[in-house]
Amino acid sequence: MRSIFSLLPVVGLVASALVAPVLVSSAQAQAPGGPPPKVTTAKPVVREIVETDTYTGRFDPVDIVDVRARVTGYLEKVNFTDGATVKKGDLLFVIDRRPYKAALDQAQAALVSAKARLNFSQTDLDRAQTLSKSGNISEQVTDQRRQASQTAQADVDSADAQLRQAQLNYDFTEVKAPISGRISRRLVTEGNIVITDQTLLTTIVSLDPIYFGFTVDERSFLKYQGSLGIGMGETQKGKGVPILIALTGEAKPTRKGTLDFVDNRVDNATGTVLLRATVENPDGFIKPGLFGVVSLPATKPYQGILLPDEAVSANQDKRIVYIVADDGTVSLREVKLGPKVDGYRVIREGLKGDESVVVNGVTRVRPGAKVAAEASTLPPSRT
């Protein structure tokens, strides 16, 4: 039996045979006399772009109302379906109206009585004034009758006010929707007593349009204020900045809105500024409380230079691209990068936009060497 040590030379020969072709191929690619490596080049995409920043925010209703009872009584009827859409003025609840109807009738009778006393006192005063001219009645009696007439007029005014209050209480037994929107569930069932201004019956929120609020840091806010005029009063004058919002789970924004409010101060605790956009929601799909990601324009439109990420390499802490001259010679160019726009990386500095940049085969090139370049054209967008 051969020992394991006797097999080692054979294994070494096999391993050498497998590695040799790779080394020879690599040596041929680097050899001065070998064919230049093949790469794909393309000119950067140069077009008008707008850089965007993204923030997470939450949707809030434009209007929200806690519906409460305005008179005390037993709840007699619930007149809506939980979760339904209601219009302003729709009847929602009915509180037992009988005690308030009795109070209303009593107030009406009191007003009639007060008016009758006023008519009598006014007639009595007119008679006294006529007799006073002929000296058949004293001035004191005339003054007393004038006082009685004025008191009767005050009683009429008081009775009229009590009647209006009784009418209000009677009307308040019908609880109507103060706004249009989506109503929540009933919080009190029929037969329970409700207390004035205390018992919460339900809530209503408006859905169209709807607000989207988010916060930005101080540095970003100053950038937006300088480039877009955000926070300088323009947003409140109907010149809002258009924004796009993606709901949770959406890969792309599907909702359009307008930035129309910027808070008047920076929050001392967080160092952020509250921004708010108004979003159309005609289908009512968006509900208050949902989260979303807003894409906010960070710059004005400008001519941008765009490259795919695979064309950019790293050299320690620098970012570089490889430029191919007309004779196939490769040169290195340091660049400064910006954000991604439509699937491309923005090149802020380092390129003019007319260079032939290696976009495929970056690992096979080195500065000063020649390559066999195959020209290609990048599409305007990669999204």
C-alpha positions as CSV (number, residue, x, y, z in Angstrom):
1,M,0.0,0.0,0.0
2,R,1.3,3.4,-0.9
3,S,1.7,5.9,1.8
4,I,-0.1,9.2,1.7
5,F,3.2,10.9,1.4
6,S,3.9,9.1,-1.8
7,L,0.8,10.6,-3.4
8,L,1.7,14.2,-2.6
9,P,3.9,14.8,-5.7
10,V,1.1,13.5,-7.9
11,V,-1.5,15.9,-6.3
12,G,0.9,18.8,-6.7
13,L,1.3,18.0,-10.4
14,V,-2.5,17.9,-10.9
15,A,-3.0,21.2,-9.1
16,S,-0.2,22.8,-11.1
17,A,-1.8,21.7,-14.3
18,L,-5.2,23.2,-13.3
19,V,-3.7,26.6,-12.3
20,A,-1.3,26.9,-15.2
21,P,-3.9,27.9,-17.9
22,V,-5.3,30.6,-15.6
23,L,-1.8,32.0,-15.0
24,V,-1.0,31.8,-18.7
25,S,-4.3,33.5,-19.7
26,S,-3.7,36.3,-17.1
27,A,-0.2,36.7,-18.3
28,Q,-1.3,37.0,-21.9
29,A,-3.9,39.7,-21.0
30,Q,-1.2,41.7,-19.3
31,A,1.6,40.9,-21.8
32,P,2.7,43.8,-24.0
33,G,2.3,41.7,-27.1
34,G,-1.1,40.3,-26.2
35,P,-4.5,41.6,-27.4
36,P,-6.0,44.5,-25.4
37,P,-8.9,43.6,-23.1
38,K,-12.4,44.2,-24.4
39,V,-14.6,46.8,-22.5
40,T,-17.8,48.6,-23.2
41,T,-17.8,52.4,-23.2
42,A,-20.6,55.0,-23.2
43,K,-21.0,58.7,-23.0
44,P,-22.7,59.9,-19.8
45,V,-26.4,60.8,-20.0
46,V,-26.7,64.6,-20.0
47,R,-30.2,66.0,-19.4
48,E,-32.2,68.2,-17.2
49,I,-32.8,66.7,-13.7
50,V,-34.1,67.6,-10.3
51,E,-32.5,66.1,-7.3
52,T,-34.9,64.8,-4.6
53,D,-34.7,64.0,-0.9
54,T,-37.0,61.5,0.8
55,Y,-38.6,61.7,4.2
56,T,-41.0,59.6,6.2
57,G,-44.2,61.2,7.3
58,R,-47.8,60.6,8.3
59,F,-51.2,61.5,6.9
60,D,-53.5,63.6,9.0
61,P,-57.1,64.8,8.3
62,V,-57.7,68.4,7.3
63,D,-60.8,68.4,9.6
64,I,-61.5,66.2,12.6
65,V,-64.5,66.5,15.0
66,D,-65.3,64.8,18.2
67,V,-69.1,64.6,18.1
68,R,-70.5,65.2,21.6
69,A,-74.0,65.8,23.0
70,R,-75.0,69.4,23.6
71,V,-77.9,68.6,25.8
72,T,-78.4,66.0,28.5
73,G,-80.9,63.2,28.0
74,Y,-81.5,59.6,27.0
75,L,-80.2,58.6,23.6
76,E,-83.3,57.6,21.6
77,K,-81.9,56.8,18.1
78,V,-78.7,56.2,16.2
79,N,-79.2,57.2,12.5
80,F,-76.0,56.1,10.7
81,T,-74.0,53.0,9.9
82,D,-70.6,52.6,11.5
83,G,-67.8,53.7,9.2
84,A,-70.1,55.3,6.6
85,T,-69.4,58.4,4.7
86,V,-71.6,61.3,5.9
87,K,-72.3,64.8,4.6
88,K,-72.5,68.0,6.6
89,G,-75.9,68.3,8.2
90,D,-76.8,64.6,8.1
91,L,-78.8,63.4,11.2
92,L,-76.6,61.2,13.4
93,F,-78.3,60.8,16.8
94,V,-81.6,61.7,18.4
95,I,-81.9,62.5,22.1
96,D,-85.3,62.2,23.8
97,R,-87.0,65.4,22.7
98,R,-90.1,65.3,24.9
99,P,-88.7,67.3,27.9
100,Y,-87.3,69.9,25.6
101,K,-90.5,70.2,23.7
102,A,-92.4,70.8,26.9
103,A,-89.8,73.5,27.9
104,L,-90.2,75.1,24.4
105,D,-94.0,75.2,24.7
106,Q,-93.7,76.8,28.2
107,A,-91.3,79.4,26.9
108,Q,-93.6,80.3,24.0
109,A,-96.5,80.7,26.5
110,A,-94.4,82.9,28.7
111,L,-93.6,85.2,25.8
112,V,-97.3,85.5,24.8
113,S,-98.1,86.5,28.4
114,A,-95.3,89.0,28.6
115,K,-96.4,90.6,25.3
116,A,-100.0,90.9,26.7
117,R,-98.7,92.7,29.8
118,L,-96.7,95.0,27.6
119,N,-99.7,95.9,25.5
120,F,-101.8,96.7,28.6
121,S,-99.0,98.8,30.2
122,Q,-98.4,100.7,26.9
123,T,-102.2,101.4,26.6
124,D,-102.2,102.6,30.3
125,L,-99.3,104.8,29.6
126,D,-100.8,106.4,26.6
127,R,-104.0,107.2,28.6
128,A,-102.0,108.7,31.4
129,Q,-100.0,110.9,29.0
130,T,-103.3,112.2,27.4
131,L,-104.8,113.0,30.9
132,S,-101.5,114.7,32.0
133,K,-101.8,117.3,29.2
134,S,-105.2,118.5,30.6
135,G,-104.0,118.3,34.2
136,N,-106.4,115.5,35.2
137,I,-103.6,113.2,36.4
138,S,-100.5,113.9,38.3
139,E,-97.0,113.6,36.8
140,Q,-96.1,110.9,39.4
141,V,-98.9,108.6,38.2
142,T,-97.7,109.1,34.6
143,D,-94.1,108.2,35.6
144,Q,-95.3,105.1,37.4
145,R,-97.2,103.9,34.3
146,R,-94.1,104.7,32.1
147,Q,-92.0,102.6,34.5
148,A,-94.6,99.8,34.3
149,S,-94.4,99.9,30.5
150,Q,-90.6,99.7,30.5
151,T,-90.7,96.8,32.9
152,A,-93.2,95.0,30.7
153,Q,-90.9,95.5,27.7
154,A,-88.0,94.0,29.6
155,D,-90.1,91.0,30.5
156,V,-90.9,90.5,26.9
157,D,-87.2,90.6,26.0
158,S,-86.4,88.1,28.7
159,A,-89.1,85.8,27.6
160,D,-88.0,86.0,24.0
161,A,-84.4,85.1,25.1
162,Q,-85.7,82.1,27.1
163,L,-87.7,81.0,24.1
164,R,-84.6,81.2,21.8
165,Q,-82.7,79.1,24.4
166,A,-85.5,76.6,24.6
167,Q,-85.5,76.4,20.8
168,L,-81.8,75.8,20.8
169,N,-82.0,73.0,23.3
170,Y,-84.8,71.4,21.4
171,D,-82.8,71.6,18.2
172,F,-79.7,70.2,19.9
173,T,-81.6,67.0,20.6
174,E,-80.9,66.1,17.0
175,V,-77.2,65.7,16.7
176,K,-76.1,66.4,13.1
177,A,-72.8,66.0,11.3
178,P,-70.8,69.2,11.6
179,I,-68.5,68.3,8.6
180,S,-68.4,65.9,5.7
181,G,-66.2,62.9,5.9
182,R,-65.9,59.3,7.2
183,I,-67.6,58.6,10.5
184,S,-66.3,56.2,13.2
185,R,-68.3,53.7,15.1
186,R,-71.0,54.6,17.6
187,L,-69.6,55.0,21.1
188,V,-72.9,55.1,22.9
189,T,-75.9,52.8,22.2
190,E,-79.6,53.7,22.4
191,G,-81.1,53.9,25.8
192,N,-78.0,55.3,27.6
193,I,-78.0,58.8,29.1
194,V,-75.7,61.4,27.5
195,I,-74.3,64.4,29.3
196,T,-73.9,67.9,27.9
197,D,-70.4,68.5,26.4
198,Q,-69.1,65.4,28.1
199,T,-70.3,62.3,26.4
200,L,-68.3,61.5,23.2
201,L,-70.7,60.0,20.7
202,T,-68.4,59.4,17.7
203,T,-65.7,61.1,15.6
204,I,-65.7,62.3,12.0
205,V,-62.6,62.9,9.9
206,S,-62.4,64.5,6.4
207,L,-60.6,62.5,3.7
208,D,-60.4,64.6,0.6
209,P,-58.1,66.4,0.6
210,I,-55.8,65.1,3.3
211,Y,-52.6,66.4,4.9
212,F,-49.2,64.8,4.9
213,G,-46.8,66.1,7.5
214,F,-43.1,65.4,7.9
215,T,-40.0,67.0,9.5
216,V,-36.7,68.0,8.0
217,D,-33.4,68.7,9.8
218,E,-32.1,72.3,10.1
219,R,-29.3,71.9,7.5
220,S,-31.7,70.5,4.9
221,F,-34.3,73.2,5.7
222,L,-31.8,75.9,5.1
223,K,-30.9,74.3,1.7
224,Y,-34.5,74.2,0.6
225,Q,-35.0,77.7,1.8
226,G,-32.2,79.0,-0.3
227,S,-32.9,76.9,-3.5
228,L,-36.6,76.7,-3.5
229,G,-37.8,79.5,-1.3
230,I,-39.5,77.1,1.1
231,G,-40.3,78.9,4.4
232,M,-40.1,82.4,2.8
233,G,-43.9,82.9,2.7
234,E,-44.3,81.6,-0.9
235,T,-45.9,78.3,0.2
236,Q,-48.7,80.1,2.0
237,K,-49.4,82.2,-1.1
238,G,-50.6,79.3,-3.2
239,K,-47.1,78.8,-4.8
240,G,-46.5,75.4,-3.2
241,V,-43.8,73.0,-4.2
242,P,-45.1,69.8,-5.9
243,I,-44.2,66.6,-4.1
244,L,-44.7,62.9,-4.7
245,I,-45.6,60.3,-2.0
246,A,-45.3,56.6,-1.9
247,L,-47.5,54.6,0.5
248,T,-46.1,51.7,2.6
249,G,-45.2,48.8,0.3
250,E,-45.1,50.9,-2.9
251,A,-41.9,50.9,-4.9
252,K,-42.7,54.2,-6.6
253,P,-44.7,57.3,-5.5
254,T,-48.3,57.1,-6.6
255,R,-49.7,60.2,-5.0
256,K,-49.2,63.9,-5.9
257,G,-49.4,66.7,-3.5
258,T,-48.4,70.3,-2.9
259,L,-46.2,71.6,-0.1
260,D,-48.3,74.4,1.3
261,F,-47.2,74.9,4.9
262,V,-43.9,75.4,6.7
263,D,-43.9,75.9,10.5
264,N,-42.7,79.2,11.8
265,R,-40.0,77.9,14.1
266,V,-37.4,75.2,14.6
267,D,-38.3,72.7,17.3
268,N,-35.8,73.2,20.1
269,A,-36.0,69.6,21.3
270,T,-35.4,67.9,17.9
271,G,-33.8,70.6,15.7
272,T,-36.3,69.9,13.0
273,V,-38.9,72.0,11.1
274,L,-42.4,70.7,10.4
275,L,-43.5,70.8,6.7
276,R,-47.0,69.9,5.4
277,A,-48.4,69.0,2.0
278,T,-52.0,68.8,0.8
279,V,-52.8,65.6,-1.1
280,E,-55.9,65.0,-3.2
281,N,-57.7,61.8,-2.1
282,P,-60.9,61.6,-4.2
283,D,-61.2,57.8,-3.7
284,G,-60.7,57.9,0.0
285,F,-58.0,55.3,-0.2
286,I,-55.6,57.1,2.1
287,K,-56.6,57.0,5.7
288,P,-55.4,59.4,8.5
289,G,-52.6,57.8,10.4
290,L,-51.0,56.0,7.5
291,F,-47.3,56.4,6.9
292,G,-45.7,57.4,3.6
293,V,-42.4,58.4,2.0
294,V,-42.3,61.8,0.4
295,S,-40.0,62.8,-2.5
296,L,-39.2,66.4,-2.1
297,P,-37.3,68.4,-4.8
298,A,-34.0,69.4,-3.3
299,T,-32.8,71.6,-6.2
300,K,-34.1,73.6,-9.1
301,P,-33.9,71.9,-12.6
302,Y,-30.3,71.8,-14.0
303,Q,-28.3,70.0,-16.6
304,G,-27.0,66.9,-14.9
305,I,-24.3,64.3,-15.8
306,L,-25.4,60.8,-15.1
307,L,-23.6,57.4,-15.0
308,P,-24.5,53.9,-13.9
309,D,-23.0,52.9,-10.5
310,E,-21.0,50.1,-12.1
311,A,-18.9,52.6,-14.0
312,V,-17.7,54.2,-10.7
313,S,-14.8,52.6,-8.8
314,A,-13.2,53.3,-5.5
315,N,-9.6,54.3,-4.9
316,Q,-9.1,54.5,-1.1
317,D,-11.4,57.4,-0.1
318,K,-11.8,58.7,-3.7
319,R,-14.3,57.8,-6.4
320,I,-12.9,57.4,-9.9
321,V,-14.0,56.5,-13.5
322,Y,-12.0,55.3,-16.4
323,I,-11.9,57.4,-19.6
324,V,-11.0,55.9,-23.0
325,A,-9.3,58.1,-25.6
326,D,-9.7,57.8,-29.3
327,D,-6.6,55.6,-29.6
328,G,-7.9,53.3,-26.8
329,T,-5.7,54.6,-24.1
330,V,-7.2,54.5,-20.6
331,S,-6.9,57.4,-18.2
332,L,-8.2,57.8,-14.6
333,R,-10.5,60.6,-13.6
334,E,-11.5,61.5,-10.1
335,V,-15.2,62.5,-9.7
336,K,-17.5,63.7,-7.0
337,L,-20.8,61.9,-6.7
338,G,-24.3,63.0,-6.0
339,P,-27.6,61.2,-5.3
340,K,-29.3,58.7,-7.7
341,V,-31.8,60.0,-10.2
342,D,-33.8,57.6,-12.4
343,G,-31.4,54.8,-11.7
344,Y,-28.2,56.7,-12.5
345,R,-25.7,58.3,-10.2
346,V,-25.3,62.1,-10.5
347,I,-21.7,63.2,-11.2
348,R,-21.3,66.6,-9.6
349,E,-17.7,67.2,-10.5
350,G,-15.0,65.6,-12.7
351,L,-16.8,65.1,-16.1
352,K,-18.0,67.4,-18.8
353,G,-20.4,64.9,-20.3
354,D,-18.7,64.2,-23.7
355,E,-16.2,61.6,-22.4
356,S,-16.2,57.9,-23.3
357,V,-16.4,56.2,-19.9
358,V,-15.9,52.5,-19.3
359,V,-19.2,51.1,-18.1
360,N,-18.5,47.4,-18.5
361,G,-15.2,45.7,-17.8
362,V,-13.9,48.1,-15.3
363,T,-11.9,45.4,-13.5
364,R,-9.9,44.7,-16.8
365,V,-8.4,48.2,-17.3
366,R,-5.6,50.1,-15.8
367,P,-4.5,53.7,-16.4
368,G,-2.1,54.1,-19.3
369,A,-3.0,50.7,-20.9
370,K,-5.0,50.3,-24.1
371,V,-8.3,48.6,-24.5
372,A,-10.6,47.4,-27.3
373,A,-13.6,49.6,-26.6
374,E,-17.0,48.8,-27.9
375,A,-19.2,52.0,-27.9
376,S,-22.7,51.8,-26.5
377,T,-25.5,54.3,-25.7
378,L,-27.1,54.6,-22.3
379,P,-30.9,55.0,-22.1
380,P,-32.2,58.3,-20.7
381,S,-33.5,56.4,-17.6
382,R,-32.9,53.1,-15.9
383,T,-36.0,53.0,-13.8
